[in-house]
């Protein structure tokens, strides 16, 4: 049975994308820890990140780094945090979150009802920053 992320990637469930390439996608979390919280997800379902092919793992982190640079431009946080948990969805994904303190990088801060339009607004700004950085696979 496909994971919820595969359903988002395949368009069966809506997602707010900022990146699409042949190996992975990046879309905004529907329960963001902070505005701009983005998930970098391989197209291929791999349950545990330690089982990723090393080339795919390298690619995911390169994309996460690029997303983080865009988030830095848009949100001007003190840091951009990265987290891999994988307990809630059995499909590897990297959380990329603009933060001002380490404590903000926690699911305890997830906003399960973000303001209407806030995900789209964050995505528009992240996409613009990605384009400014010369990124090739910015989603429309």
N, C-alpha and C positions, 0 to 999 in steps of 0.2 A: 504494500500500500504506500503510495507516495506521501512524503512528509508535507507538512503545511508549507514549508519553504519551496518545495518542488511545485506545489499548487500555485504559489505566488509567482514563481519563475515562469510557469506555463500559462499564466493569465487566468487561471480558474478562480483565484482569489485576488482582489485588488491589492496593489502595492505601490508605494511612492518611490520610484527608482531614481537613482542618481548616476548609476554606472551599469553598463551591460557590455560584456565582451564574450568571446567564445568559451571561456573557462569559468567565469564567475559573474555575479551581479552584486550590486550594493543597493539596498533600499532602507528607508527610514523605519525605525522601530515604531510599532503602533503603541508601545508603552515606554516612551523615552525616559531615561534617567535625567537627561538634560536636553534642551533643544538641539537638534542636529544629530542625535544618537542614531548611528547608521550600522547596519549589519552587512558584512561582506560574506557572501555565501557561494560556495562552489556550485556549479550547475549539477555536477554528479553528486549523488547522495553518498556521503561518507559519514558514518555515524560518529566516530571518535577522531579528533584531530590528529592523534598520534598515528592513525592509519592512513593519513594523506600521503600520496606520492610526494617525495621531496620537491619536485619541480612545481607541483600544484601548490604546496604549502608556501614555497617561495613567492609564487605569483600572488596568492591571497594576501600575504603580508606586504608585498609591493603595492597592491591596490589599497590595502588598509592604510599604508603610509601616505599614499597620494590623497585619499579621502581625508586623512588627518591634517594634511597640509591645507586642504581647502577649508576644513572646519576651523583651523587656526586663523585663516584670513577672515572668515565670516563672523565667528563668535569671539575671537580674541581671548580665549581662555588661558589660564596659567599653564595648563598642560592639556594634551589630548591623551586620554587613557585608552587602553586596549584590554579586552577581557575575552577569554575563551572559557565557557562553562560547559555547554552542551547537554545539561541535564534536562532542560525543559523541552527541547526539540532534538530528536535523534538525527540531526543533519548538521555537520560541522558549520560553525559560523563564528565570525570575529565581531565583537562589539567594539565600535570605535566611537568614543564619547568625549566631547569637549568638557573639561572639568576645571574647577578652580581649587579643589582640594581632593585628596585621596578618598575621603569619606563619601564624596558624591558618586564614586564609581561603585554603586551598590544597587541591587534590585529593590532595596527598601525605598529608594528614591524614584522608582518607576511611576510615571504619571499614566494611569490607566484610562484617563479621560482628558487627553490633551485638548486645548482649545481648538474649535473648528477652524480648519484652514492652516493651522500652525505647521503641520507636517509638510504640506505643499509649499508654504512660504520658506521653510528651512531648505527644502529640496531645490527650489528655484535659486536660492542664494548659494548653495553648495555647488550646483551645476555651473553657475556663472563663475565661481572661483576655480572650479576644475578647468573650465575653458580658458580662463586667464593663465592657468598653469600649463596650458598646452596639452591637456589630457585628450587622448584619442577616443575613448569609449564612453563619453558622457551620454547619459540617457536623455531622451526628450520627454 
